[in-house]
Amino acid sequence: MLQAQLLNLFEHRLREIDVPVSVEFWNGKSVRLGDHPRVKIALRRPAALRALARPGLGKIGTAYVEGDIDIDCDIHDLVGFAESLCGSQQIDLRKRDSDDWKWWWHTPKYDRRAIGHHYDVSNEFFALWLDRQRVYSCAYFRHDDDSLDLAQEQKLDHICRKLNLRPGEQFLDIGCGWGGLILRAAEKYGVHATGITLSEQQFAYVQEQIRARNIADRCEVRLMDYRDVPEDPPFDKIASVGMFEHVGKKKLPGYFAKIYRLLKPGGLVMNHGLTSAGLYSGGLSPDVTDFIDRYVFPGGEIPHLSKEIELMAGENLECLDVECLRPHYAKTLWHWVERLDARKDEARALVGEKKYRIWRIYMAGYALAFQRGWVAVNQVLAARPLPNGGLLTPLTREHVYC
């Protein structure tokens, strides 16, 4: 009885949205809407109906990853169909954060495991769809038709110019990924660059790059938690790109306090990271949050931009500049997922069908989230003022947009 009700609900919803689609059911039944369906769905077992009859984007993602449904179509069509099927999923941006945040998760041991879960998939897998420098964060598109390689190079330079990097300065990159920023900063801007990561595969790759480029005298990578970075001697400039999402909301005051202690007086920090759409909510529906926590970013938490600035100010880091890159991240993610799909056979051979599906649906879903404004990404430039309150920064932004 319940199965028949769910089936009726699903078929009724399909006809309501009026999207060209064909559906095959596990029992041989089929439904076809439109003369030329662009989306072809196969329900492999009755459990799939629970995700589709009362749909949510996270539920559909889970059913797809677990093989309850197969979907054959272009990734853009898949996202468009899923959004149409789910309808308007209004998030209550006024909802207050729960006091039950998982602050206890973010111990050094937990964070190392969480980072390994996300990043230590396979260096070769990431190389299939990232740019040539393997920059795994939002690119910076000066023009709509910029290639991903160019846009990521522009992003690295954008950060270096905002930090006003100068030859001989000590520069720290917290969560350095595959080393794109420290390599660029050392080679083009002449700084002494240090990167830290908790990913063993990233660490090995960056070590290899430093040796191959013969820049060990001015560039190094450490397999290290940010909490363990020595504070003496301090750094002139610090970048944190795509890192503070992993810190945990309850740990953010300590995180920014650590950055303050790592900076010389007059030093600058660039914090580039995801922020929520609403003041008091994550901006994503609960089923999407559960999907991300289960398959993608265990323990990830993002505050609103205003809270980020407040927390930085609470640790005496003075905000100098804020730039929203939300449209840039939507474009970046579409580049990534299109490149992944172009090499899907290689991806499946490297990581298997399930992980391929996780990364495909996660990146496409996040592209939609950035397009719709459910989440954002911001670069916040801040300074540790001199003892007399002075700042060692140019009076204008001309050095950034030269």
Summary of the structure (lengths in Angstrom):
residues: 402
radius of gyration: 22.6
end to end distance: 67.1
largest distance: 76.9
contacts: 1319
relative contact order: 0.13
helix: 48%
strand: 18%
